[in-house]
């Protein structure tokens, strides 16, 4: 199995390219961008040394499915998916914050809470909560968007507005959209026996309109629990069965890596890489209800280039 970890395309009308942690974005003319979901994987804001076969296809296809399933809630950037690993859409002016919506206390929020924090991003948290407990209502804990090699930072609504990162009326619109998208995501997850625990949304501005960008409800941006057995495990204080990238973070932490200076990424053996691919396929099939069809991977770069060029010629 081949994994796509680097791209270096030159498309007709290309004006710029941005290589992110996972996606490579090619800007076409003034109005379009081609987003290639590579097989890179990141954790603790570090790009890990091995690619994960089929991960890019999985992320791209889940994101496209949910972007199309939420157009009635919020306009989004997506126009087409000319390749299983590619989305083409409007070039939005991205806001410098990410909207993290949390329905349950877990992950980094639980680690902060366990350490004594009772307020995250200006949101006060009830006393006496336990790991994986559902919040009375979902909360938004925004972060600033970080460049590669730097960490996202928690920030409050008040600070975002005070610093002029997002105009107040547009930020409140983003909040409304984020809560509505999360409710839709929870509803779809329930239909497949899952719980959408938390997720990340990115928004931008296009021709004066707030638009949803990037990925939606994928395993890179979201955490899911299996609904069956949730209450029993929670009552017993046991870890939840989950579909998310958290298992990668847990594997890294168990091998003494949290992205801190001087720490070494543990060896990613073929067995580890295969297990991560298997988990991503499991999530795809769990959340979409569809059987995952593996596309040909013998020459990924040529296939992607040909499909994008064919689309742009239209």
Order of alpha helices (4+ residues) and beta strands (2+ residues): beta-beta-beta-beta-beta-alpha-beta-beta-beta-beta-alpha-beta-beta-beta-beta-alpha-alpha-beta-beta-beta-alpha-beta-alpha-alpha-alpha
